[in-house]
Amino acid sequence: KQGLRFGLSAIKNVGISAIESILKAREDGEFKSLADLCSRVDNRLVNRKTLESLIKAGALDSFGSRAAQLLVLDQVLEEAHKNSRSRASGQTSLFEADEEFHKANIKLPEVEELPLDQLLIFERDLLGFYLHEPPYLAKLARLSDYVSTNIGDLSEEHVGQKLTLGGVITEVKKVLTKKSASEMAFVRISDGLMEIEAVVFPKTFAEFKEDLFSDNVVICFGRIDKREDTLSLVVDTIDVFDPDNSTKIEKGVEIQVPIGTDIKILQQINQTLRDFPGDVSVSLLLPNGGSGPKKMVLPFSINPD
């Protein structure tokens, strides 16, 4: 089984002094449990907040579930502090204290692990990324059939056009308008490859604000705008993406025409396309020198099936 090696210093609330204490204690052997860890480190450096962060980030998963460890953390620390005080006062030897500590009834309870969405929140907040696969990845993989254009395919040619875009919300920044102090939002949406800023003005925000939260996969319809060389989407409507209930978008067919294509080939293409009428638009991408192909929309539609 392959694992991911990740520096403890990158975990939020885990300082260098705490890490050094853990490494020094581990020189005497691998930790066997949460109780073992707490009994051997300096609890002034590896405090409750540090341990809680280690548990939530998944650093102590080899000891048991995160839910169970969080439940007994206070009890384990209380025992560790009590034994530490006993050793400091000379009431017992180091070996006797350790033996009593390991005999203590601090077994992890048999409880269900935390819900996936809670684990993801912990990982994102403490690590900055997910160890578990977030549920929205499966939705993003199915998104292309429900949008008119992928975010990465947007260009200046789309400015002013009304398009349907989709992706997962990565950031929501709420602000108040200067004129009326109405709430609006700037929302960053990513399709897994590229992202775009979606501008949600007050009227639209009031209608759809319940759907605007991080990790929610949405379908947005609106106008492509450009400010300071950056494209954005001025949103008209927002829908939560549900592959089983959302409506697929029939995209137009584009045919790339290579340089030097004979006129007879183009006539054959024209006749073949007309033999299969339907509701989907069809375009030819014609050679146009070094500036990229020129798109010519044909005056009829086809059935691409």
ChimeraX attribute file (.defattr): number of C-alpha atoms within 10 A of each C-alpha:
attribute: neighborCount
match mode: 1-to-1
recipient: residues
	/A:1	2
	/A:2	4
	/A:3	5
	/A:4	6
	/A:5	6
	/A:6	10
	/A:7	9
	/A:8	17
	/A:9	13
	/A:10	12
	/A:11	20
	/A:12	16
	/A:13	17
	/A:14	21
	/A:15	15
	/A:16	12
	/A:17	14
	/A:18	22
	/A:19	18
	/A:20	15
	/A:21	17
	/A:22	19
	/A:23	13
	/A:24	14
	/A:25	18
	/A:26	14
	/A:27	9
	/A:28	9
	/A:29	8
	/A:30	11
	/A:31	19
	/A:32	10
	/A:33	18
	/A:34	23
	/A:35	24
	/A:36	16
	/A:37	21
	/A:38	24
	/A:39	23
	/A:40	18
	/A:41	21
	/A:42	20
	/A:43	19
	/A:44	11
	/A:45	17
	/A:46	21
	/A:47	16
	/A:48	15
	/A:49	12
	/A:50	19
	/A:51	24
	/A:52	19
	/A:53	22
	/A:54	20
	/A:55	23
	/A:56	26
	/A:57	25
	/A:58	18
	/A:59	16
	/A:60	20
	/A:61	15
	/A:62	12
	/A:63	16
	/A:64	17
	/A:65	20
	/A:66	23
	/A:67	19
	/A:68	19
	/A:69	24
	/A:70	16
	/A:71	13
	/A:72	17
	/A:73	19
	/A:74	13
	/A:75	14
	/A:76	23
	/A:77	19
	/A:78	13
	/A:79	19
	/A:80	24
	/A:81	17
	/A:82	14
	/A:83	21
	/A:84	18
	/A:85	14
	/A:86	15
	/A:87	17
	/A:88	12
	/A:89	10
	/A:90	9
	/A:91	12
	/A:92	14
	/A:93	13
	/A:94	14
	/A:95	10
	/A:96	12
	/A:97	20
	/A:98	19
	/A:99	11
	/A:100	12
	/A:101	19
	/A:102	14
	/A:103	9
	/A:104	12
	/A:105	10
	/A:106	15
	/A:107	13
	/A:108	19
	/A:109	13
	/A:110	10
	/A:111	11
	/A:112	10
	/A:113	13
	/A:114	13
	/A:115	9
	/A:116	13
	/A:117	13
	/A:118	12
	/A:119	20
	/A:120	21
	/A:121	16
	/A:122	19
	/A:123	20
	/A:124	14
	/A:125	15
	/A:126	20
	/A:127	19
	/A:128	13
	/A:129	12
	/A:130	16
	/A:131	14
	/A:132	11
	/A:133	10
	/A:134	14
	/A:135	14
	/A:136	16
	/A:137	16
	/A:138	11
	/A:139	19
	/A:140	19
	/A:141	11
	/A:142	12
	/A:143	22
	/A:144	17
	/A:145	16
	/A:146	21
	/A:147	21
	/A:148	18
	/A:149	17
	/A:150	21
	/A:151	21
	/A:152	13
	/A:153	8
	/A:154	14
	/A:155	12
	/A:156	12
	/A:157	8
	/A:158	16
	/A:159	16
	/A:160	14
	/A:161	12
	/A:162	17
	/A:163	19
	/A:164	23
	/A:165	27
	/A:166	29
	/A:167	31
	/A:168	24
	/A:169	24
	/A:170	16
	/A:171	17
	/A:172	16
	/A:173	12
	/A:174	13
	/A:175	14
	/A:176	13
	/A:177	13
	/A:178	8
	/A:179	6
	/A:180	8
	/A:181	10
	/A:182	14
	/A:183	17
	/A:184	20
	/A:185	21
	/A:186	19
	/A:187	23
	/A:188	20
	/A:189	28
	/A:190	24
	/A:191	23
	/A:192	14
	/A:193	9
	/A:194	12
	/A:195	19
	/A:196	21
	/A:197	18
	/A:198	24
	/A:199	22
	/A:200	25
	/A:201	19
	/A:202	19
	/A:203	12
	/A:204	17
	/A:205	23
	/A:206	13
	/A:207	11
	/A:208	16
	/A:209	15
	/A:210	8
	/A:211	15
	/A:212	22
	/A:213	15
	/A:214	14
	/A:215	18
	/A:216	17
	/A:217	27
	/A:218	23
	/A:219	20
	/A:220	23
	/A:221	19
	/A:222	21
	/A:223	20
	/A:224	23
	/A:225	19
	/A:226	16
	/A:227	7
	/A:228	5
	/A:229	8
	/A:230	11
	/A:231	19
	/A:232	22
	/A:233	28
	/A:234	22
	/A:235	22
	/A:236	18
	/A:237	15
	/A:238	22
	/A:239	15
	/A:240	17
	/A:241	23
	/A:242	15
	/A:243	15
	/A:244	7
	/A:245	7
	/A:246	13
	/A:247	12
	/A:248	14
	/A:249	13
	/A:250	14
	/A:251	15
	/A:252	16
	/A:253	15
	/A:254	14
	/A:255	14
	/A:256	13
	/A:257	16
	/A:258	11
	/A:259	11
	/A:260	7
	/A:261	11
	/A:262	10
	/A:263	9
	/A:264	9
	/A:265	11
	/A:266	13
	/A:267	11
	/A:268	11
	/A:269	13
	/A:270	12
	/A:271	11
	/A:272	11
	/A:273	18
	/A:274	14
	/A:275	11
	/A:276	12
	/A:277	14
	/A:278	14
	/A:279	12
	/A:280	14
	/A:281	19
	/A:282	20
	/A:283	18
	/A:284	17
	/A:285	16
	/A:286	17
	/A:287	17
	/A:288	11
	/A:289	9
	/A:290	6
	/A:291	7
	/A:292	10
	/A:293	16
	/A:294	15
	/A:295	15
	/A:296	13
	/A:297	15
	/A:298	12
	/A:299	8
	/A:300	14
	/A:301	19
	/A:302	17
	/A:303	15
	/A:304	16
	/A:305	5
